[in-house]
Amino acid sequence: VQFVESGGGLVQPGGSLRLSCAASGFTQSYYAMGWFRQAPGKEREGVSCLDSADGSTYYGDSVKGRFTISADNAKNTVYLQMNSLEPEDAAVYYCAARPVQIVAESLVLLEVLYDYWGQGTQVTISS
């Protein structure tokens, strides 16, 4: 499984960015795609995920109402639309895939359940 991430960059507070993650090499029928982020000196944090079985989406509390995850199945690409960006959103953003369906909402962004990871794309927030 391979991912090609893009869309990171420098944006002013209050601005928007859209991250893309093009995936290839999946052999299983089910997977969930997630976005995680890691800021310097901090642990990696689950941002959002999308369940391929039913399209359910989940968001971390810090991004609810500002970020939107979506997918284009024809392009095998998942997106993260980030609006109203704050300085605290600055981080390296990673896409990842979880080949196990999780029902418990409290576990859907549990990092250890994600087997495949992209290389990360930097998001910088600065005026």
Number of C-alpha atoms within 10 A of each C-alpha: 12 16 22 16 21 17 16 18 14 16 18 14 18 14 14 17 18 16 22 22 27 18 21 13 8 14 9 8 8 14 20 22 27 30 26 22 22 19 16 9 6 9 9 16 19 23 25 25 28 25 21 16 11 7 12 12 17 20 22 15 10 13 17 12 12 13 20 20 23 18 19 10 10 6 11 13 18 22 22 23 15 20 17 15 22 18 15 11 19 21 22 18 27 24 31 25 26 24 17 14 14 16 9 7 10 9 11 24 25 15 16 8 16 19 12 15 19 19 14 22 21 19 22 20 20 14 9
